[in-house]
Amino acid sequence: MYSLIVTSREWDGNRGTCDGSRVLEYTSQYLSERFKPNGILDLQALKELPAIFASETSWDGTQPPARVGTIIRAAQAGGQVQIEYVFDPDIAPIPNAVLTALASELDIDVKSSIHEFTRNHWSVKDVDLFRVLLKRGNGARQRPKVFALPEVLPDPKLVAAMMPFDAAFAPVHQALVDAASSSGMALTRADDIWLSDHIIQDVVTLLCKASVVICDLTNRNANVFYEMGIAHALPREVMMITQSAHDVPFDVAHIRHIRYLNNSEGLRKLTVDVRARLETLQSSLLSK
């Protein structure tokens, strides 16, 4: 079981309140009777449940993402229930759109005219929260030893390019920049940023921030293969491009890739092909 607590404000990871009259709204009758026996709210039992702390979905979708955490203290004061809580640092923020997509599995009402993301309330669901999140890849993840995974949400307008740092690939890079720009996105390479003393950390940070990763497998560059593996594991939308099909390893040969010729005509076609794929992916990303 878990609690879903929705507020019109942003949760700050410390204290919050809920209208006492709205505790156990959108909650099955048998759960309401369990957590409010004889009309008395059992806050001790409620605070033992893991909780999703969410904000109401705003008209323009700018509400902050929900967080999973634990209630440390809960007490009634007048008509309000005051809580102290902490977020689970091992579970990344979860956009409301993701929770909406998982609504049927999480028993969240998103179909009523006044549904759960439009009203401040505290509901209880008879669902294994962590099982659902882990199954969908939104649960706690292991921490790598070589680099840190920043807790950021991918930018649907950002494309990361993983390719050899070689002057010979400058025209290819420009073709990709043009493709991203013409589809309303921005393309960045790790050498365009310097946030860390270690290049691999800048690479990983970029992979985490981007929604789409383009990997040029030409000449079987080992760094690009390593970076593509990280992008697949995050997971991100990965677009493979290459000048030769022989440079696509057997393990990923079943995944579609874009072949291009490194001349003026071939690079123009690369721009067109990459743009078309980016526009398809962007429509998918924005609908999630």
Secondary structure, DSSP 4 states (H G I P E B T S, - for coil): -EEEEEESS---SSEEEEEGGGBTTT--HHHHHHHSGGG---HHHHHTSEEEEEEPPPTTS-PPPBEEEEEEEEEEETTEEEEEEEE-TTS--B-HHHHHHTHHHHT---SSSS-GGGS-EEEEE-S-HHHHHHHTT-S--PPPSSS-----PPEEEEEEEE----GGGHHHHHHHHHHHHHTT-EEEEGGG---SSSHHHHHHHHHHHEEEEEEE-GGG-HHHHHHHHHHHHTT-EEEEEES-GGGS-GGGTTS-EEE--SSHHHHHHHHHHHHHHHHHHHHHHHH-
